[in-house]
Amino acid sequence: MSAPVQFSMLQDLLQKPASKPFLSNPRCSHEEVGSWEKTWGVRLPEGYRTFLLELADGGRMTGGYTDFVLFPLRRVRATARAAEPFALGRSQVQERLAAARHSPTPRPIFPEFSHAWDEEEEAYPPGCLWIGRYPSFDSLFLVTSGELRGTVWCGVDGGLPERAPDGTPMTFVPWLIDAYQELCG
């Protein structure tokens, strides 16, 4: 499915009445996005950038005990490391995920990141931004560089990419469609 079709699907989904609506913030201006990118020295991945400019500057979906949150851009946490290369490539991720499926004992799949998904900015992996959190309070990160640029990772179990049904890491727009549908039940 093409990026414009995915974005149109996301827009329709978030704007239609729902039992748990996504309460969006007014979208960002080009100046706000450009200023943020200049400050942090990193260009935002296209799907996320388009979301900010054309749909919403983050938002929240209220939950039973806590909310699903996408931070407004001014709260998106970055460090100077956001422009550095992300440590893993697509094939490394796929190989480790496949090996984990066949492992008899659970263990962190990406041990090099086990300390990195904390809310302490200095600990973020290179090439990532903290963009929000699930109702479980697991942090959500967006990869900003390398082969996995634009993919969303969750801080659960030492860090895992959010995956499509075929097991491939999802980029921002398909991930948000999937997460919203799942959270709506």
N, C-alpha and C positions, 0 to 999 in steps of 0.2 A: 504494500500500500504506500502510495507516495506521501511525502511530508505534508503537502497542502491538504490532501484528503484526511490525513490523520489529525491535522490541526482543526479542520472543519468539524470533524467528529468530536474532538475534545470540546470545542466551543459550544456545539449543540448540547452535549452531555452536561456541561457545567451550567448552562443557562436554562435548562428545562427544570420545571418544578420537581422536587425530590423530597422524600421524607427527611433526608439529612442533606440539606443544600450546602454547596461550597460557597462560603461567604467571602467573596473576593474583594481585594483592595483595588482602588482605581489603578489603571495601568500606568506604567512608567512612560516618561517622555524620552525621546531620543537623547536629549541632553543629559538626563539623569543616568541612563545606561552608559553613554559615552564617558561621562565623568567618573562613574564607578570603574569602568574598564581602564581608564587612564590612571586612576589612583592605584589600582592593584596590578596593572601591567599585564592584564590577561583579557582576551576577547571571550565573551561568554559563548558557550555552544549554541548553535543556531536555534534548536527547538526551544530551549529555555529562554533565549533572547527574544524570540518571536512571542512566546507566552507573555513575557514581561511587557513588551511593547504593544501587543494587540489585544490581550485578554485581561491580564491581572498582574498586579505587583504583589504576588503571593496571596494568601488567604488562609481560611481555616474551615474545617468541617467539625462541628461540635459532636462530641461523643458522650457516652454514658458517664465516664469518669475523667476523661481527658480528651483533648482535641487532636485531630490530624492537622498539622500546620506546615505551610510553606511560608517561609519568612519573606517579608518585604525586602527588596534589594538592599535597603540601607542597613538591614540586620544580617544579611548574608555574610557569614564569616569567611574571611580569606586571609592568607598570609602571603608574604613575598614568594613562598613556595608554590603558590597556585599556578604560576606560569612554568614551573619546572616539569619535566616529563613524568607522567604517571609510571610507577615502577613495573607494571605488568603489561604484557601484550595480550591480544585476543587468544592466540594459541595457548599461551601459558595458563590463562584462566580456564579455557575449555579442558585442557589436560588435567588440571587439578580438580575441577568439578567432576570430571569423569572418574578419576581415581577415588574421590571421596564417596561416590555412589557405591563403589565396590569394597570399601574399607569396612571391616567388621567392628572397628572401634571409632567412635566419633572423636575428632580432634580438629583444631582450627585448620581450615583449608589454606588460609593465607596468613601464616604465623608472623610474617614480617609486618603485618598491619595490626596485630592483636592489641598493641598499645595505642594505636593511632586514631581510633574512632571516638576518643573521648572528646568532651566539649572544650578541652584546652587547645587553643589555637596552635600552639607550638607543636602539638603532637599530630596534627593532620598530616596525612600522607601527601607527598608532593603531587601537584596536579589535581587537587581537589578543593571544593568549596562545601561548607556546611550550609545546606539550603532549607532544612526543616526537620520534622520528626513525626514519627507514627504515634498513634494513641498509646502504644506500649512504651513510649519515650525513647525508642531506638532512633538514633540520629540518621539523617539522610544526607548523603554526599553526592555531589555532581562532579564527574571527572572532566577536567578542563584541558587536558593535553594528551597526546599520544594516540595509539590505535583505539583506545576505549573512550576517547573524547565524547562527551555528551551522555555517557551511561550513568545510571543512578546506582549507588551502592548504599546498603544499610549497615549500620554498625553492629548488628546482631551477630553472635557467634564469631567474633573476631573480624568481622567485615565480610560481606557477601554482595555480589552484584545482584540487582533485581533482574529476574530472568523471564523471558517469554516461555510459552508452553514447550517450545522446542529446545529450551535450555540456553539460548543465546542471551547475552546481557542486553537489557532494554535501554534505549535512549529516553530522554525526558518525556516527550509527548506520549508515546505508547505506554510508558510506565504510569504516567498520571491517569490515562484512560483506564488502565487495568486497576490501579490502586483505588480510584474513585468508585468504579463498579463493584469492587470487592468490599469496600467500606460501606457502600449503600445496601449491601446484602442482596 
